[in-house]
Amino acid sequence: MITKEMRIGQVLREYPQTAEVFMGLGMHCLGCPSATMESVEGAALTHGKDPDELVAELNKKIKE
């Protein structure tokens, strides 16, 4: 299960299929050091998305 406290790099390593969700959010530089070290919550806020909604989308994606 993905939480908003997790780092994007950790999420991508454990669940590579989530890259599609992040890319849809406008995060096109998923390999950048700053992106991989950012929390899911921080990424959501930076890109104008509700952190809880993003977590829900990510968890839905890993259950597909």
Beta strands, then each sheet from edge to edge (+ up, - down):
end
